[in-house]
């Protein structure tokens, strides 16, 4: 391990696990090691599906203790969900999980006041039933919201517990459907018309802004010596992951893979056309004035749920067997909201194939191949549509996140897109988190400088496309005709 490096702790919370990673940065050097990993297990209570946020916070403290002395701490997590605080700053119940059923039918009520096309033109966010705007609307008549004096998005909530200071980091705020992507500020008119009190949210922060110092009680519990600053990073994990795409120019698409696949482009301005809305693309905010123009795809959640139903078989063996199943025998729409809720995923995939008049996959290998073919097909559609809608051609697709380790998925995505795929880094969100902290500390330059360091220090795997794409076009046509 290199010496004379500065260490940073990246708290990176995903939908199925959390981790505290230690990044070490120096001239021409970027190293990342795992200090602590812990499960993220949502809990189904009588009132619905909730996050065990106290368990997550305990995991963060354990991770900081394992990390040892660091120059700074940064927190990123999944988007849209939030915790409510009372006037004393105490948490009002466990945060609601975005897969909870409370937002069913809520979007139509919102659109009755602000039509969907008008809402998109103002906020640039694709329709997803769990957007924060719909969650707040669903909570309008609850005692919790009536008592609330603050709403903190998940990474902001954990940052508050670490420091005692409150803020709303911009990249994550842009997933609420309450931010104007042109002004990079709150969409005040939308909020006013829909009765959303923006005063619930503390002031906006930018990636790199100071977010406070670890509280004395946190220092005591973790064994760290203060002062230890906390730095606002791209607190939406996708914002951090896109910042860690090892691109050498602007002609690239990215796919951030994990529980979700987020597939799209990095732009300098939002695309707010009606055609973009109809294609269900979102305009989320990234580092340094960039826009993450992307489509949400159900992602490896489909496989994760199947593996859970099958009793956690050996994943390597499962993928090897799936690789021997004929390609594109059966495909489903990987963006279908029918797959959003947990439970009985193998049966639901089989039922979708049956409804489409396709062969019904029966074995775990066949279902796994159906999932991976379907994801690659969805990646293809998102990359092609994004280029067309934004007028932004690309030469390569970068896959980052956990799915970068899935060689079969990466190869199928190259085949489907007809473009080279560069896979890695797998821990892109943590790396982006670390690099923003290092930049705030003066060790790294602008976004291009961050990516140059990634190119020089990371070892991605390149996949070249195979075949002429005719079978993928035919499979896409099968889904389009349904």
Backbone torsions as a table, in degrees:
resi	resn	phi	psi	omega
1	UNK	NA	140.7	-177.5
2	UNK	-69.2	153.2	176.2
3	UNK	-107.5	173.5	178.9
4	UNK	58.8	37.2	176.0
5	UNK	-109.8	155.2	176.4
6	UNK	-96.7	132.9	-175.9
7	UNK	-100.5	139.9	178.1
8	UNK	-132.2	142.1	177.0
9	UNK	-100.0	123.5	177.1
10	UNK	-107.0	112.1	172.2
11	UNK	-87.3	115.9	-172.7
12	UNK	-127.0	107.3	-174.3
13	UNK	-107.1	118.4	175.3
14	UNK	-103.4	175.6	-175.4
15	UNK	-70.8	-18.5	-179.6
16	UNK	-117.9	-18.4	177.6
17	UNK	-155.9	159.3	173.4
18	UNK	-118.6	158.8	178.8
19	UNK	-151.2	150.1	169.0
20	UNK	-114.5	117.8	-178.8
21	UNK	-109.3	148.2	176.0
22	UNK	-110.4	119.8	175.7
23	UNK	-102.6	136.5	178.2
24	UNK	-118.4	124.2	-171.5
25	UNK	-124.7	136.8	174.8
26	UNK	-157.6	-179.2	-179.8
27	UNK	-56.3	114.9	178.7
28	UNK	70.0	15.2	-175.5
29	UNK	-132.0	134.8	173.6
30	UNK	-146.3	110.4	-179.4
31	UNK	-119.4	146.3	-179.5
32	UNK	-136.9	128.4	175.8
33	UNK	-131.5	153.6	179.6
34	UNK	-90.0	123.8	176.8
35	UNK	-89.0	-40.1	-175.9
36	UNK	-162.4	137.5	175.8
37	UNK	-126.9	140.9	-176.1
38	UNK	-145.7	152.0	-177.0
39	UNK	-73.9	152.8	171.6
40	UNK	-117.3	99.2	-174.7
41	UNK	-111.1	103.4	173.7
42	UNK	-61.6	157.2	-176.1
43	UNK	-124.2	131.7	177.3
44	UNK	-93.1	107.9	178.9
45	UNK	-95.9	170.1	177.5
46	UNK	-55.6	-31.3	-178.2
47	UNK	-87.9	-5.7	177.4
48	UNK	138.7	-169.0	-176.1
49	UNK	-86.8	127.0	-174.5
50	UNK	-130.5	153.1	172.6
51	UNK	-83.8	140.5	172.8
52	UNK	-86.7	75.6	-172.6
53	UNK	-70.8	-26.6	176.7
54	UNK	-69.0	-38.6	175.3
55	UNK	-63.4	-38.3	177.9
56	UNK	-64.9	-42.7	179.8
57	UNK	-64.0	-39.8	176.5
58	UNK	-61.4	-38.7	177.0
59	UNK	-64.4	-37.4	177.7
60	UNK	-63.5	-45.1	179.6
61	UNK	-63.4	-42.7	176.7
62	UNK	-59.9	-39.8	-179.3
63	UNK	-67.3	-39.4	178.1
64	UNK	-67.3	-34.3	176.0
65	UNK	-64.4	-41.8	-179.5
66	UNK	-71.6	-27.3	-176.6
67	UNK	-69.4	-32.4	-176.2
68	UNK	81.2	-171.7	-173.7
69	UNK	-64.3	130.5	-179.2
70	UNK	-133.9	160.0	-179.7
71	UNK	-81.5	-21.5	-176.3
72	UNK	-166.7	163.2	176.2
73	UNK	-128.6	140.2	174.3
74	UNK	-133.1	149.1	-176.2
75	UNK	-125.7	127.4	170.0
76	UNK	-130.5	157.8	179.2
77	UNK	-158.0	-175.2	172.5
78	UNK	-65.9	170.5	-172.1
79	UNK	-98.4	-179.2	166.3
80	UNK	68.9	-32.5	-175.3
81	UNK	-84.0	158.8	-172.4
82	UNK	-152.3	162.7	171.0
83	UNK	-115.3	147.4	179.2
84	UNK	-104.0	135.9	179.2
85	UNK	-114.4	146.6	175.2
86	UNK	-85.9	-174.0	-175.3
87	UNK	-64.1	-21.9	177.7
88	UNK	-90.6	0.2	-178.9
89	UNK	84.5	12.5	179.8
90	UNK	-88.6	144.3	-179.1
91	UNK	-71.0	132.3	179.5
92	UNK	-97.6	78.4	176.9
93	UNK	84.4	163.5	179.0
94	UNK	-71.0	137.6	179.0
95	UNK	-57.3	142.6	180.0
96	UNK	-75.3	137.9	178.4
97	UNK	-76.1	139.8	-178.3
98	UNK	-63.3	-18.6	176.3
99	UNK	-86.5	1.8	176.0
100	UNK	-64.3	151.2	-173.6
101	UNK	-81.8	2.3	-171.8
102	UNK	-65.8	-20.7	-177.3
103	UNK	-92.7	5.2	178.5
104	UNK	-61.5	125.5	178.9
105	UNK	78.7	-1.6	-176.5
106	UNK	-74.3	-36.2	-177.5
107	UNK	-56.5	-41.0	-179.4
108	UNK	-62.2	-34.0	177.1
109	UNK	-68.2	-39.6	177.3
110	UNK	-64.7	-45.0	-177.4
111	UNK	-65.4	-22.2	176.8
112	UNK	-66.1	-25.5	177.7
113	UNK	-97.6	-46.5	176.8
114	UNK	-122.8	101.6	-177.1
115	UNK	-53.3	151.0	-173.6
116	UNK	-54.9	-42.8	-178.8
117	UNK	-64.8	-38.8	179.2
118	UNK	-69.2	-38.4	178.7
119	UNK	-64.3	-41.3	179.2
120	UNK	-66.2	-42.5	-179.3
121	UNK	-62.6	-27.1	-177.9
122	UNK	-89.7	-31.2	-172.9
123	UNK	-121.6	-18.6	176.9
124	UNK	69.1	13.9	-175.4
125	UNK	-99.3	135.2	178.3
126	UNK	-64.9	159.7	175.5
127	UNK	-73.3	125.5	167.1
128	UNK	-143.3	133.4	-172.5
129	UNK	-62.8	-17.6	-174.8
130	UNK	-100.9	6.3	178.2
131	UNK	-51.4	146.3	-175.6
132	UNK	-54.0	-37.7	178.9
133	UNK	-55.8	-44.6	-179.8
134	UNK	-71.4	-34.2	176.8
135	UNK	-64.1	-44.5	178.7
136	UNK	-65.1	-36.6	177.1
137	UNK	-65.4	-41.6	178.9
138	UNK	-64.7	-29.4	-177.1
139	UNK	-88.4	2.0	-168.0
140	UNK	-56.6	-38.4	-174.6
141	UNK	-95.7	9.7	-176.2
142	UNK	-84.9	153.8	177.9
143	UNK	-65.8	-34.6	-179.7
144	UNK	-60.7	-49.3	-178.1
145	UNK	-66.6	-34.9	177.8
146	UNK	-62.7	-33.4	-177.8
147	UNK	-86.3	-17.1	-172.1
148	UNK	-70.1	143.1	173.7
149	UNK	-119.4	-12.2	177.6
150	UNK	-145.0	146.5	169.8
151	UNK	-123.3	121.9	-179.5
152	UNK	-119.4	122.9	173.0
153	UNK	-60.5	155.8	-167.7
154	UNK	-51.6	-50.9	179.5
155	UNK	-65.8	-30.3	177.1
156	UNK	-70.6	-33.2	177.1
157	UNK	-65.1	-45.8	179.7
158	UNK	-67.0	-37.7	176.1
159	UNK	-62.0	-38.9	177.7
160	UNK	-63.0	-43.9	178.9
161	UNK	-65.7	-31.9	179.0
162	UNK	-74.3	-34.6	-169.8
163	UNK	-117.2	-23.9	-171.8
164	UNK	82.4	2.7	-179.7
165	UNK	-112.9	146.2	-174.5
166	UNK	-113.5	141.3	175.4
167	UNK	-162.7	169.2	178.3
168	UNK	-125.6	109.2	-176.9
169	UNK	-74.9	136.7	-166.4
170	UNK	-66.3	-43.8	-174.4
171	UNK	-61.9	-36.7	177.8
172	UNK	-76.8	-37.1	176.5
173	UNK	-58.2	-29.6	-177.8
174	UNK	-70.3	-8.3	175.6
175	UNK	-91.5	-1.1	-175.2
176	UNK	-80.4	-15.7	-169.8
177	UNK	68.1	28.9	177.1
178	UNK	-127.7	13.1	178.7
179	UNK	-116.0	139.3	173.9
180	UNK	-88.8	113.4	-175.0
181	UNK	-69.1	-12.7	177.8
182	UNK	-81.0	-43.7	-179.5
183	UNK	-89.7	-16.8	-175.5
184	UNK	57.9	37.4	178.1
185	UNK	-137.2	175.2	179.9
186	UNK	-60.8	146.0	175.0
187	UNK	-87.3	81.5	-171.0
188	UNK	-61.4	-39.8	-177.9
189	UNK	-65.0	-44.6	178.7
190	UNK	-59.9	-47.9	-178.4
191	UNK	-61.5	-42.8	-179.1
192	UNK	-63.7	-44.8	-178.5
193	UNK	-65.5	-29.8	-177.6
194	UNK	-98.2	4.0	175.9
195	UNK	71.4	27.7	177.4
196	UNK	-93.7	124.3	-179.1
197	UNK	-84.2	101.8	179.2
198	UNK	-67.5	-14.7	175.4
199	UNK	-65.6	-13.7	174.3
200	UNK	-64.8	-28.1	-175.9
201	UNK	-94.0	133.1	175.3
202	UNK	-69.5	171.1	-175.2
203	UNK	-56.8	151.4	-179.7
204	UNK	-70.9	144.7	173.2
205	UNK	-121.6	154.8	175.2
206	UNK	-106.4	153.4	173.7
207	UNK	-55.0	130.3	-176.8
208	UNK	101.0	-16.2	178.9
209	UNK	-69.8	148.5	173.6
210	UNK	-68.0	141.0	-178.2
211	UNK	-122.0	15.0	177.4
212	UNK	113.4	-176.6	178.3
213	UNK	-116.8	148.3	175.3
214	UNK	-55.8	132.0	-179.5
215	UNK	-64.1	153.0	178.1
216	UNK	-53.0	-39.0	-179.9
217	UNK	-65.9	-34.5	177.5
218	UNK	-69.8	-41.9	177.0
219	UNK	-58.7	-43.3	-179.1
220	UNK	-64.4	-42.8	-176.9
221	UNK	-71.1	-32.0	-176.6
222	UNK	-95.5	-11.5	-178.6
223	UNK	77.3	11.4	179.8
224	UNK	-83.2	153.6	178.3
225	UNK	-101.3	124.1	-177.5
226	UNK	-85.3	170.5	0.0
227	UNK	-80.4	141.8	174.4
228	UNK	-119.9	110.6	-179.7
229	UNK	-74.0	151.3	168.0
230	UNK	-107.7	131.3	-176.6
231	UNK	-111.7	131.6	172.7
232	UNK	-65.1	130.2	177.7
233	UNK	-116.3	-172.3	167.9
234	UNK	-68.7	90.9	-165.8
235	UNK	-75.9	-14.9	165.3
236	UNK	-77.6	124.4	-173.3
237	UNK	-57.8	-29.7	177.7
238	UNK	-68.8	-35.3	176.8
239	UNK	-62.9	-42.7	177.3
240	UNK	-66.5	-39.3	-178.7
241	UNK	-66.1	-41.9	179.4
242	UNK	-66.2	-35.8	176.5
243	UNK	-62.1	-23.9	-178.4
244	UNK	-99.8	17.2	172.9
245	UNK	-72.9	122.6	-176.2
246	UNK	-81.0	61.1	-177.5
247	UNK	-87.3	149.1	179.6
248	UNK	-104.2	-12.0	173.9
249	UNK	-154.1	-170.2	-174.9
250	UNK	-90.4	-4.4	-175.1
251	UNK	-90.7	61.6	-179.9
252	UNK	-137.0	151.0	165.7
253	UNK	-107.3	159.1	177.5
254	UNK	-130.8	152.1	170.7
255	UNK	-132.6	111.2	176.2
256	UNK	-90.1	112.1	-171.0
257	UNK	-109.9	140.3	176.8
258	UNK	-179.2	-135.4	174.0
259	UNK	-55.2	-37.5	173.3
260	UNK	-112.8	158.4	164.8
261	UNK	-109.7	122.1	177.1
262	UNK	-111.3	109.1	-170.0
263	UNK	-119.1	126.3	179.3
264	UNK	176.0	-148.3	-171.8
265	UNK	-128.8	159.7	169.1
266	UNK	-102.7	120.4	-175.4
267	UNK	-121.4	170.9	176.7
268	UNK	-99.8	-7.9	179.5
269	UNK	-151.7	151.7	-179.8
270	UNK	-72.0	158.0	173.9
271	UNK	-110.7	108.6	-170.5
272	UNK	-115.2	24.7	-177.4
273	UNK	-75.3	160.9	175.9
274	UNK	-64.9	-34.8	177.7
275	UNK	-63.6	-37.1	177.6
276	UNK	-66.7	-41.0	177.1
277	UNK	-62.6	-44.5	-178.6
278	UNK	-62.3	-30.4	178.6
279	UNK	-84.6	0.0	176.0
280	UNK	60.3	48.8	173.1
281	UNK	-99.5	148.7	-178.2
282	UNK	-114.6	153.6	177.1
283	UNK	-118.9	91.2	177.2
284	UNK	-100.1	158.7	-173.1
285	UNK	-95.4	142.1	179.3
286	UNK	-120.0	-164.8	-179.3
287	UNK	-70.7	149.8	168.2
288	UNK	55.1	42.8	175.8
289	UNK	78.6	8.8	-179.4
290	UNK	-82.7	162.3	175.7
291	UNK	-120.2	131.0	173.8
292	UNK	-91.2	99.4	-178.2
293	UNK	-93.5	108.0	-168.4
294	UNK	-151.8	167.0	174.2
295	UNK	-118.1	135.7	174.3
296	UNK	-80.6	127.3	177.1
297	UNK	-121.6	145.3	-170.9
298	UNK	-55.1	-31.1	170.2
299	UNK	76.0	-162.0	-175.7
300	UNK	-71.5	-0.2	169.0
301	UNK	-51.9	-40.5	-179.4
302	UNK	-58.7	-45.2	-179.8
303	UNK	-74.2	-38.6	178.9
304	UNK	-58.4	-43.3	-180.0
305	UNK	-67.8	-37.4	177.1
306	UNK	-65.8	-45.2	179.2
307	UNK	-59.4	-39.8	177.4
308	UNK	-62.9	-41.2	179.7
309	UNK	-67.6	-30.3	-177.9
310	UNK	-86.0	-0.6	178.8
311	UNK	85.0	32.5	177.1
312	UNK	52.4	67.3	175.4
313	UNK	-69.5	171.2	176.4
314	UNK	-65.1	116.1	-173.0
315	UNK	-67.6	-39.7	179.0
316	UNK	-59.6	-45.0	179.1
317	UNK	-66.4	-38.3	178.8
318	UNK	-62.4	-44.0	179.5
319	UNK	-68.4	-36.2	176.7
320	UNK	-62.4	-44.6	178.9
321	UNK	-66.0	-37.9	178.8
322	UNK	-63.7	-33.4	179.1
323	UNK	-65.0	-19.7	-180.0
324	UNK	-92.3	-6.9	177.5
325	UNK	-79.1	137.1	179.2
326	UNK	-54.5	138.9	-175.3
327	UNK	-73.3	148.2	170.7
328	UNK	57.8	27.1	176.4
329	UNK	-66.2	-41.7	177.7
330	UNK	-143.3	136.6	176.8
331	UNK	-136.5	153.5	176.5
332	UNK	-128.1	167.4	177.2
333	UNK	-78.8	106.0	-175.9
334	UNK	-72.1	-4.4	175.8
335	UNK	-103.1	5.3	-174.8
336	UNK	-69.4	127.2	179.4
337	UNK	-63.0	-13.9	177.5
338	UNK	-62.5	-20.0	-179.3
339	UNK	-97.7	7.1	-173.0
340	UNK	-70.2	-43.4	-175.0
341	UNK	-77.0	152.6	177.3
342	UNK	-75.9	160.4	171.9
343	UNK	104.3	137.2	171.2
344	UNK	53.3	39.1	-175.3
345	UNK	-65.4	-41.7	178.9
346	UNK	-58.1	-41.8	179.1
347	UNK	-66.4	-36.9	-178.3
348	UNK	-70.4	-36.8	176.8
349	UNK	-67.1	-43.0	177.8
350	UNK	-60.9	-41.6	179.7
351	UNK	-64.9	-38.2	178.6
352	UNK	-64.7	-41.0	178.0
353	UNK	-64.0	-41.6	179.3
354	UNK	-61.8	-43.6	-179.0
355	UNK	-64.6	-27.1	179.4
356	UNK	-87.7	1.1	179.4
357	UNK	71.8	26.2	-179.3
358	UNK	-104.2	164.2	172.4
359	UNK	-55.3	138.3	-177.2
360	UNK	-91.6	115.6	178.7
361	UNK	-66.2	136.3	-176.6
362	UNK	-115.1	-40.4	-177.5
363	UNK	-86.3	160.1	174.7
364	UNK	-55.5	-38.4	179.5
365	UNK	-64.8	-41.0	-179.9
366	UNK	-67.5	-40.6	178.7
367	UNK	-67.2	-40.4	178.2
368	UNK	-62.6	-43.0	178.6
369	UNK	-64.1	-39.3	175.8
370	UNK	-59.2	-43.6	-179.9
371	UNK	-63.2	-48.4	-175.6
372	UNK	-69.0	-39.8	174.2
373	UNK	-60.8	-41.4	-178.3
374	UNK	-67.3	-39.5	177.2
375	UNK	-65.0	-44.7	178.8
376	UNK	-60.9	-39.4	178.4
377	UNK	-65.2	-40.1	177.2
378	UNK	-67.8	-37.8	175.1
379	UNK	-59.5	-44.9	179.2
380	UNK	-57.8	-47.8	-178.9
381	UNK	-62.2	-41.9	-179.0
382	UNK	-66.9	-43.4	-178.7
383	UNK	-65.6	-43.0	179.8
384	UNK	-66.7	-45.9	-178.3
385	UNK	-65.3	-40.8	-179.4
386	UNK	-61.3	-44.1	179.2
387	UNK	-60.8	-43.4	-177.7
388	UNK	-68.0	-45.8	-175.1
389	UNK	-71.5	-32.1	-178.1
390	UNK	-96.1	-9.1	-175.3
391	UNK	60.6	43.1	-172.0
392	UNK	-134.2	89.7	-178.3
393	UNK	-72.0	153.0	-179.2
394	UNK	-130.1	158.0	179.9
395	UNK	-111.7	-14.1	-173.5
396	UNK	-152.8	152.1	175.4
397	UNK	-114.8	124.1	175.9
398	UNK	-97.4	125.7	173.1
399	UNK	-106.3	121.1	178.0
400	UNK	-125.4	165.1	-177.2
401	UNK	93.9	-174.9	-173.3
402	UNK	-57.4	-33.4	-179.8
403	UNK	-66.6	-14.7	177.3
404	UNK	-64.3	-20.1	178.0
405	UNK	-82.4	-12.5	-176.5
406	UNK	-90.1	93.6	-173.9
407	UNK	-60.8	-37.3	-179.0
408	UNK	-65.6	-44.5	178.6
409	UNK	-62.7	-41.3	-179.5
410	UNK	-64.4	-43.7	179.5
411	UNK	-66.0	-42.2	178.7
412	UNK	-63.7	-36.2	177.9
413	UNK	-66.5	-40.7	175.3
414	UNK	-61.5	-45.0	179.3
415	UNK	-60.9	-45.4	-176.6
416	UNK	-67.2	-42.6	-176.6
417	UNK	-80.4	-19.3	-175.3
418	UNK	66.8	27.3	-178.6
419	UNK	-135.5	153.6	173.5
420	UNK	-62.3	143.2	174.4
421	UNK	-112.9	128.8	173.8
422	UNK	-108.4	113.9	-172.9
423	UNK	-102.4	125.6	177.7
424	UNK	119.5	155.9	5.3
425	UNK	-80.7	150.7	179.4
426	UNK	-71.3	-32.5	179.9
427	UNK	-99.6	48.8	-174.3
428	UNK	-62.6	-41.4	-178.1
429	UNK	-60.7	-44.4	179.1
430	UNK	-65.2	-38.8	178.7
431	UNK	-65.4	-43.7	177.3
432	UNK	-61.9	-39.9	176.3
433	UNK	-58.1	-50.2	-179.7
434	UNK	-61.7	-43.3	-175.7
435	UNK	-65.9	-35.6	176.6
436	UNK	-66.0	-40.2	176.7
437	UNK	-64.0	-42.1	179.9
438	UNK	-64.9	-36.4	177.7
439	UNK	-65.9	-41.8	177.1
440	UNK	-61.4	-28.9	177.8
441	UNK	-87.2	3.2	175.9
442	UNK	83.9	10.8	-177.0
443	UNK	-92.4	-16.4	-177.4
444	UNK	-134.0	151.2	-178.5
445	UNK	-87.1	-139.3	-176.3
446	UNK	-76.6	-171.7	-177.9
447	UNK	-59.2	-39.2	177.6
448	UNK	-64.0	-38.5	177.6
449	UNK	-66.8	-37.4	175.6
450	UNK	-61.3	-43.9	-178.0
451	UNK	-70.6	-33.2	176.7
452	UNK	-62.5	-40.3	177.7
453	UNK	-65.0	-38.6	177.6
454	UNK	-63.6	-43.7	-179.4
455	UNK	-60.9	-37.2	-176.1
456	UNK	-80.4	-17.8	-172.2
457	UNK	-118.0	-18.4	-177.9
458	UNK	-100.0	157.5	-177.1
459	UNK	-122.6	83.0	178.9
460	UNK	-74.5	168.5	176.9
461	UNK	-113.6	134.3	-177.3
462	UNK	-103.9	134.2	177.7
463	UNK	-120.0	125.3	177.9
464	UNK	-92.8	143.2	-179.4
465	UNK	-67.0	146.2	177.5
466	UNK	-116.8	146.6	176.8
467	UNK	80.3	178.2	-175.9
468	UNK	-101.4	0.3	176.7
469	UNK	86.9	-3.1	-175.9
470	UNK	-63.0	-41.1	-179.1
471	UNK	-66.0	-34.3	178.0
472	UNK	-70.4	-38.6	176.5
473	UNK	-63.7	-40.0	179.5
474	UNK	-65.3	-40.8	179.0
475	UNK	-65.0	-40.4	177.1
476	UNK	-61.6	-38.7	178.8
477	UNK	-64.1	-38.3	178.7
478	UNK	-59.3	-42.9	179.5
479	UNK	-71.3	-37.5	-178.4
480	UNK	-66.1	-24.7	-176.8
481	UNK	-86.5	-5.5	-173.6
482	UNK	-69.8	NA	NA
